[in-house]
Amino acid sequence: MAERGVFFAGGTVLTGDPRRPRVDAVAVAGGRVVALGAEARDRVGVGVEVVDLAGRSLVPGFRDGHLHPLWGGTALLDAPIVDAVDVADVLERVRGFAEAHPGLPWITGAGYPPEILPGGIGLASVLDSAVADRPVALWASDHHTMWVNSAALAAAGIDARTSDPPRGIIARAGDGTPVGTLLEDATALVERHLPVRSRAELGRGLTLALARMAAAGIVAGQEAALEPENLAVYLDLAVAGRLTADVSIALRVDPARWQAQRPEFLAVREAAERAAAELGDAPTGRVRVPNVKFFADGVIEMGTGALLEPYSDDPSSRGIPNWSSEELAEAAAAFDADGFSSHIHALGDAGVRMALDAVAHTRRRNGAADRRPVVAHTQLVHPDDLRRFAALGAVANFEPLWAQRNEIMTELTEPRLGPERSNRQYPIAEIVRSGALVSFGSDWPVSSMVPLEGIAVALTRQTPDGHPPAGWLPQQRVALDTALSAYTRGVATQLFDDDRGTITVGAPADLALLGADISRLPGAELAAVAVEGTWLGGTAVHRG
């Protein structure tokens, strides 16, 4: 009799292992892959669950190199504006939510597409037409922009006399009056007045997020910007056995007080390590705190990403860097000395260069080490910096779903960058060819967390309706094996999980069962393929 476990056969197994990329059977026991192919069949016996792949494909469980489960999950409790198609749709959804929740002191929501507004700027007077009796605060999908109504401006005390914060912008009319849109750190002027979510409410939101992750085939993720006090929400679910993914946490660094944060972050990491020791081998996702998160800049579509040359639509601006290059480098080196790896948000070419300079400074200051620093998003890279990722051992994290010429690109981003810079965006294939480690993520809730949707764009560089026919910047397309690796083994390597991200003997059985044999489908069709099963360490966390 074989050891109790799971046996998969009858389809295509894409292992992610270049030495043996495809097999037809997998045996799992004790939470790990124990055999492949013919050897796996020898382990089938009484007590072994048999999963018939039925011509479908089994792949390593997806791993998201940059997402925000807590933000995204709690946003599901608010006004449902994520897939709104235009301003009227946003207003109707906000109005309906407010009517259904008359006792809420604030109406909040996240995820409206900024391209539905002229220049991405929303007016308070327009939101007033939906809800005027209490404050409304809505985050754009980029989470760097907030649209508020007049009551929210009043509650936050924002008027023509209010100065822009050092790293933020209050959008104004010609006479200086705030119009109702706040950019970057100006959003904090309102955020500090929002009701504080309870620990229980945060737990409900995280539970919703984890369910969506499991349904998308995601078994692990980089929580990309957590406040220290919210570690407890993750630990609560881990202790309860309800953490259905491994989570690697990056604590958010505040440019104004980063030196004071160093002892705080050490204490948070120690708390996570104590909890992990107490859980031992309990069948639940792991919680680790190996990273710190820096925001080098903002977002290009709203003119706040840091550029080396001025914006085409505003020659007076090069965006908003959140740090000086020197201070980012010093902070990165200091946290590195504390044992934290850097995870740096950088979209503009100046932001990317600043991030790479910080990695280089850390190496010079602290010596050689296995750091795996991450430059997240990597939207616009100057040609002189393309090969620096490999040379510095920096991980280039891309959100592949963004590498398409959609409405946000044509309406907001391209007019700000101009044609030459627009044609240098998301150089995925070029950085892969340079030998650098590439990982994929979603930045959910900024965009869909479904890996197959991102992989489809990585293969085609097309919008969902197939435009342009040859793909946008087609020289940056990648093959299926490359894209799948970036969403599995690439992220596992980023997260120091060197024994994960492939289906190989001895590896933890982190698996995703897909509804079709994706190796036989055109790239554009991958986005519609369902995930029909997800296993974390051999335990099913989702069944389609």
N, C-alpha and C positions, 0 to 999 in steps of 0.2 A: 504493500500500500504506500502511495506517495504521501509526503507531508502535506497537511492541509494548506491549500493555497488557491491560486487562480491560474487558469490556462487559457491563452488567447491563440486562435488559429483561424484560418479560412480567409485571410485577406493579406494586405500588404503592411508589413511592419517597417516603418522608416526609423531606423535606430538612431540616426544622428552620429553614428560612429563611422568615420571614413574607412576604417579597416574592414567593416562589414555593414555596409549602409542599408541593406535590405534583407530581411528574413521573413519566414512565413509562420513562425510560431514563437510564443514567449511563455515561459513558466515563471510564476511568482510564488514565493513562500517566505514567511517571516518578514514580510514587508519589502523584500528585495527581489530583483531579477536573479533567478538561479540557473536558467538554461535558455538556450535559443535553438530554433530549428528542430532537427531530429532529436537532439538531446532533450528538448523541452517535451516532446511527445512521450518520452520514456517516463516522465514524471506524472502523467495523468493517471488518476486512480480515484478510489472512493474518497469522498470528502473534498475533492478539488472542484471548485466552480469552473465550468467551461463557458467561455465567452466566444460565441461564433462571430467572427468578424464579418462574415457574409459579404465578402468582396470589398469591405470598407478598409480604412487605414487606421493603424494604431501608431501614435507618435509619442515622443517624450512629452510629458506635461508641459504646457507653456509657462514661461516665467516672464513677468513684466518688469523691465528694468527701470521703470519710472512711472509711478501712479500714486494716487492719494485716496486710499480706501475710506478713511474717516471723513474727509471732505465729501467725497462722492456719495457715501452712504447716508450721511445726515442730510445732504441736499435732496435725497429722495423723500424726505419728510416735509419738504417745503413746496412752494408753488411749482407745478410741473411745467417748466418752460424750456426744457432742454431741446426738444425737437420742433420748437415753434418755427413757422415758415415765414412770418412777416410780423410787422409791428402790431397789426390788428390782432393777430393770433396771440402774441404775448399779452396784450391788454385784456383779451377775453379770458385767458387762463388765470391771470392775476386777479381779475375781478371775481371770477368764479371761486377761486381759492379763498379770497377774503370773505365772500358771502358765506362760504361753508365753515369758516373759522372766525366767527364774530368776536371771540374772546381773545384772540391773539393781539398783543400790543404792537407788534411789528409784523409786516408781511415781507418775507424774504424768499429768494429763489436764486438759482444759479444755472447758467448754461445757455442764455439767449445768444444767437449768432450775431456778433457785432456788425457783420456786413449788411444786416437789414436796416441799419441806421446810416444816415448820410455822414460819411467820414468816420463812422463808428461812434458818433456822439448822440446820446439820447437826451431829450429835454424833460425836465421835471414837469412842465405843464402837460405833456403828453401822458405821463404816468398818472397825473392828477385826474385825468378823465376816467381812469379805471378805479382808482382808490384815492380819495382825498381826505378821509377822516382819520387816518393814522399813517405812520411812516411806512414807506416801501423802499427796500434796498434789493436790487437785483445785480448779480455778478454776470458779466459776459462769460462766454465759454472759455476765454483765455485766463480768467480769474485774476487778471491784472487791471480790470476795468469794472466800475460800478455805476449803474444807472439808478438814480433815486428820484423820489417825488419831492414836492415842496415841503411836506410835513417832515420828511427825513432831513432835509437841509436845515429846517428850523430846529429840530430836535438836537442836531449836532452843532448848532450855532454857526453854520457856515453862511457867510454873506459876503458882500463886496469887500469888506474890510479884512476878511480872513486871508492870511498869507498862504501861499503854496508851501507845503512841507519840503524839506531839503531834497527828498527823492520822490516827489509826487507832483501832480498837476491837477488843479481845479479848472475844468473847462469853463470858460467865461464868455459872456457877450461882450460887445465892443465897449460897454461902459463899466466892465469889470464885474458885473453881476454873475454869480454862478448859474450855469444853465441846467445842471442836473447830472453831469458826468464827472466822475473822479477817476484819476489814473494813478496806478502804482501806490505809493505810500499815502496818497491823499485818501484812499479808501479807509485808512485807519481812523480818519476823523469821524466816520460814521460807525465803523466796526466797534469802537469802544463803547458805543451806546446801545448795542444790540443786547437782547436778553441772553444770559449765559445758559448754555445747554447743560442739562444735568448729566451726571455720569451714566444714568440709566438710559437717557435719550441717546447719548453718544453710542452706547452699547447696542441699542436697537438699530441705529444707522450702520454701524460696523457689521452687524449681522446681515443686514440687507446687502451690503457691499460684498461680503464673502460669498453669499449665495450667488450673486452675479458673476463673481470671479470663477467659482466652481463651474457654473453653467457655460462659461467661455473656455473651459479647459485649463484655467490658470491655477497652478499649484504653488506658486511662490511669487513674491513681488517686493520691489523696493518702495517702501513707504517714504515718499520723497521730501516731506517737510513736516515733521511732527513737532508740536510744542511739548516740552518735557512733561507737563502735568497730564498729558493724555496717554502716556505709556500705560497707565493703569487700565485703560479701556481694553487694550490688547491683552494685557495679562489676565484680566477678568475672563475673557473668552477662552484663553489658553487653559486656565485652571479648571474651567467648566467643561473642557474637552470639546469646545465648539469653534476652535480656530482651525478652519479647513484649508489653510494655506500657510506656508512658511513666510514669515515677514521679516525683512531686514529694514530697520528703521534708521532714517537720517534725521537728526535733530536740527531744527532750523536755527541758523546763526543770525543774530541781529547785529548789523554793522555798528549800531550805536553803543552796544554793551557786550561785545563778544568776549572781552577779557574776563568780565564777571561771569560769563556763562561757562567758562572752562570747568570750574569745580562742580557746577550744577550738572553738566553733562556727564562728568565722571560718576556722580552719584546715581544718575539715571541708568547708566550702563551697568553699574554694580547691582542695581535693583533687578534689571533684566537677567543678569547672570545668576543671581540668587534664586529667582523664580524658575529658571531653566533647571538648576540643580535640584530643586524640590520636585519638579515634574518628572525628572529622570527620563525614562523611556515611555512615558505615557503617550498614547496614540493621539496626538494633537499636533498642530502646526507649531513650529519653533518661532520664538521672538528673540531677535538679536538687535543690538544697537552698535553697529560698527562704523557708522558714517555721520558726518555733519554736512548740512546742506547750505550752500551759498547761492544767493541770487546775484550773478554778476551784472545783469541788466534786466530790461523789461521784455516787451514783445514788439516785433517790427511792424505788425499791422496797425498798431496804435501809435507808432512813432516813438516808442520808449526803448526799443532794443538799441544797444550801443553800437554805433557804426564808426569805422575808421574815417570815412568821408561823409559830408553832410547828406541829409535826406534830400531826395530829388524834389519833393514837393514842399520842402521847407529848408532852404539853404542855411538858415540860422541855427539849425539843430542837428546834433549827432546822437540824439537819444538821451537816455538817462542811465549812466552807469551807477550802480548802487555802492560801489567801492572805488577808491583810487586803486590803481594797479599795485602800488606799493603796499597798501594796507591789506588788500586781499591776499597778497603773497605772504605777508607777515602772519595773518590770521590762519591761513592754511597750514603754514609751517608749525605754528603753535599747537593747533589741534592735532596735527600729525605727531608731534612730540608726545601728545597725550594718548596716542594709539588710535586716533580716528582717521579714517580715509575720507577724502574730500569728494563731494558730489556737487558739481557746480552747474547751475542753470546758466546757459549762455546761448543766445540766439543770433545777435548781431556779430559781424566779423571782429569788431573791437572787443565785444564780450568774450568771444571764443579765444582771441589772442590773450586777453587778460587771464582767462582760466588756464591756458597752457603756460603762461609765464608764471603763474602761481605754482603749478606743478613743478616747473623747472627750478624755481626758487626753493621749494621744499626739498627737492633732491640735493641741491647744493648745501642747504642749511643742515639737513638731518642725515645725509648719507644715503647710500643705496639700501633699498628695502622693497618688499613685495607689497606695494600700496594699492594698485589698481584704481587710481583716481578716475572719476567719471566727469566728462564734459557732456552735459545733458542737453539734448535737442539739436545742437550743432547745425543750425539752419543755414547760416551764411559763413563760409570759411574763406579767408583770403588765400590765394594760391600759395603764398609763402608758408602758410601754416598747415597745409594738407598733410605733409609727411612728418610733422612734429608729433602727432598722436603716437605713431609707432615708435619714434625715437625716444619719447618720454614714458612709454608704457601706459599711456592714458587710454581709457575706454571711450570710444565715440558712441554715445547713446543717441539713437534716432527714434522718432515717433514716425514710422513709415507711412501711416495714414495721411500725414500732412503733405507728403511729397506728390501732390496732385494740383493741377491748375483749375481749382474750383473757384467759387464766387468770392471767398475771402481773399484768395490770391489775386484775382483780377480786379476786385473792387477796392481793396485796401493795400495789400502788400506790394504789388508791382508798381502802382503809381508812386509809392514812397521810395522804392529802390531804384527805379529806372531799369531799362532793358539789360544792361551789361551785368549788373549785380543780380537781377532777377534770375538770370541764367546760370547762376552759381549756387543755387539753393539745394540743400539736402544732397550733398555729394556722396551718397552711400557707396556706390560701386567704386568710386575713386579711392575712398578711404579703406575699403576692403582690399583693394589691389595694393595699397601701400604696406599691407601687413599688420595694420593696427587691429586690435580687438574691437568688434562692432557688436553692440547689443541693441535690441529693440524694446520699445515700451509704448505706452498709450497716453500717458499723462492724464488718464481718466481722473476726474470727470470733464477735463477739457475736451476730450474726444472719446469716441467709442473704445472700450477696453477689449473688444473682440479681436484676438490676434489674427484670425484668418482674414479679417477685413484689411488689416495693415499689411499682411503678407501679399494680398492681391494687388495692392498699390505698389509695393516694393517690386513685384514682378512686371507690372504693366506701366506704372506711372500714369495711370488713367483715372478719370473720374468714374463714378458708377455707371454713367451712361456711355462710357467708351471714348471719351475725348481727352486729348487728341488721338486720332487713330493709331499713330505710331508711338504714342506715349510722350509725356512732357519731359524734356531732357532725357531722351531714351538711352543715352550713353550711361546713365546712372541706374538703369535697371539691374536687378540681380536675379540669379537663378533660384529655383525653389529650395534646393538644399542649403544655399547660403542664407536665404531668408528664414527658413525653419531653424537653422542653427543659431541665428541671431536672437530668435525668440525663445530659445531653449538653452543650449550649451553656452552661448554668448553671455546670457544673463547669469547663468550659474557661475561662470568664471568671474564675472563682475562681482558677484556676491560671495566669492571665496568658497563656493560649493563645488569643489573640483571633482567630487564623486557623483555629481548629479548632472542632469541635462541630456543624458543619452540613455538608450535602452541597451545596456551592456551587462554582462554577468557580474554580479556583485553590487550594482548600482541600486539605490532606493527605487522602488517601483512607483515612480511618479509618471502617470500615463494619461493620455487623452485619446478617446475613441472618436473618430470623425465619421460623419455620415456618408462619406464617399471615399474612393481611392484618389486622394488628391494628386498623386503622381501621374494620373492619367487625364487630369482636367486642365483646360486652358486657365491661365492665371486669373483672368477676370471672373471666372466662375467660383473661385475659392471663397469669396466673401459670403456666398449663400450657403456654404456647407455647414451643417449643424454639428455641434459637439454632443455626442450621445452617451458619453460616460467620462468621468474624471476620477482618477485614483491618486491619492497622496500616501506614499509609503505603503502601497498595497491595499489601502482602505478606500472604498468607494465614497466619494464626497458629492458626486452628482451622477444621476442616471437620467438620460433623456427620455 
